[in-house]
């Protein structure tokens, strides 16, 4: 349900969560570690820094690190700036007049799934993800 870009963002943030406290990692090093294109990942990490999920520092010894403890960064914080999942409030079938009073065929079911998915993103932290053993990525 996440875009490839959001999956790369999550993988990068997990890699940063594994750094020693106060350490920075360069975008190129993270890209190599998670097997993502370097230029693309650098721009993605800059976006997350602009959203205050990450901190960045230029120069020797610089790079990126988490802006706060991994326990205080949710998966929603990481994917929202990229996939804009909070905008999933519209009709699943694209109807303009879908509402509680005039629901489409899947209105109630989609609402429950959407709400549960958003709750999962908000309740799952980077620390939760970093605690899991690394799993080899499946081909796209």
C-alpha positions in Angstrom: 0.0 0.0 0.0 3.0 2.3 0.2 4.7 3.7 -2.9 8.3 2.6 -3.7 9.4 6.1 -2.6 7.7 5.7 0.8 9.3 2.2 1.3 12.7 3.7 0.5 12.0 6.5 3.1 11.0 3.9 5.7 14.1 1.8 5.0 16.4 4.9 5.2 14.8 6.0 8.5 15.2 2.5 9.9 18.9 2.6 8.9 19.3 5.9 10.6 17.7 4.6 13.8 20.4 2.0 14.0 23.2 4.6 14.1 25.0 5.4 17.4 23.5 8.3 19.3 24.6 11.7 17.8 26.0 10.1 14.6 25.2 11.2 11.1 25.2 9.1 7.9 25.6 10.3 4.4 22.9 9.9 1.9 25.2 7.9 -0.4 26.0 5.4 2.4 22.4 5.0 3.3 21.5 4.6 -0.4 24.1 1.8 -0.8 22.9 0.1 2.4 19.2 0.0 1.3 19.9 -0.4 -2.4 18.3 2.9 -3.5 19.6 5.3 -6.2 21.9 7.9 -4.5 20.6 11.2 -6.0 17.0 10.1 -5.5 17.6 9.1 -1.9 19.4 12.4 -1.1 16.4 14.4 -2.3 14.1 12.1 -0.3 16.1 12.6 2.9 16.1 16.3 2.3 12.3 16.2 2.2 12.2 14.3 5.5 14.6 16.9 7.0 12.3 19.7 5.8 9.5 17.9 7.6 11.6 17.7 10.8 11.7 13.9 10.8 15.4 14.1 10.1 18.2 16.5 10.9 20.9 17.3 8.3 24.3 18.7 8.7 26.6 19.7 5.8 30.3 19.2 5.7 32.8 16.6 6.9 31.2 14.3 9.4 27.7 15.5 8.4 24.8 13.8 6.7 21.5 12.8 8.2 20.2 11.5 11.5 16.8 11.2 13.2 15.4 14.5 14.5 14.1 12.8 17.7 14.1 9.4 19.3 13.0 6.5 17.1 10.2 5.8 19.7 8.8 9.3 18.9 8.7 9.0 15.1 5.7 7.1 13.7 5.6 5.4 10.3 2.9 8.0 9.5 5.5 10.8 10.1 7.7 9.1 7.5 5.2 8.3 4.8 2.8 11.2 5.0 5.1 13.8 3.4 5.6 11.4 0.5 2.3 9.5 -0.1 0.0 12.0 1.6 -2.0 9.2 3.1 -4.1 11.6 5.2 -5.8 12.6 2.0 -7.4 9.2 1.5 -10.7 10.6 2.8 -12.3 10.6 -0.6 -14.5 8.0 -2.3 -12.7 4.8 -3.1 -14.6 4.7 -6.4 -13.9 8.3 -7.2 -17.5 9.5 -6.8 -17.9 13.2 -6.1 -21.1 12.8 -4.1 -20.2 9.9 -1.9 -21.0 10.6 1.7 -22.6 9.1 4.8 -26.0 10.2 3.4 -25.3 9.0 -0.2 -22.7 6.2 0.1 -21.1 4.3 -2.8 -21.1 0.5 -2.8 -17.9 0.2 -0.7 -18.1 3.4 1.4 -18.4 1.8 4.8 -16.0 -1.0 4.2 -13.3 1.4 2.7 -13.8 3.8 5.6 -13.0 1.0 8.1 -10.0 -0.3 6.2 -8.6 3.3 5.7 -9.1 4.2 9.3 -7.4 0.9 10.5 -4.5 1.5 8.0 -4.0 5.1 9.2 -4.1 3.9 12.8 -1.5 1.3 12.1 0.8 4.0 10.5 0.3 6.3 13.5 0.8 3.6 16.1 3.9 1.9 14.5 7.1 3.7 15.4 10.5 3.7 13.8 11.8 1.9 16.9 9.3 -0.9 16.4 10.6 -1.3 12.8 14.2 -1.1 13.8 13.7 -3.8 16.4 12.7 -6.3 13.8 15.4 -8.4 12.1 16.2 -7.3 8.6 14.3 -9.0 5.9 15.6 -9.4 2.4 13.6 -7.1 0.1 11.3 -8.8 -2.4 11.5 -7.9 -6.1 9.1 -5.2 -7.1 
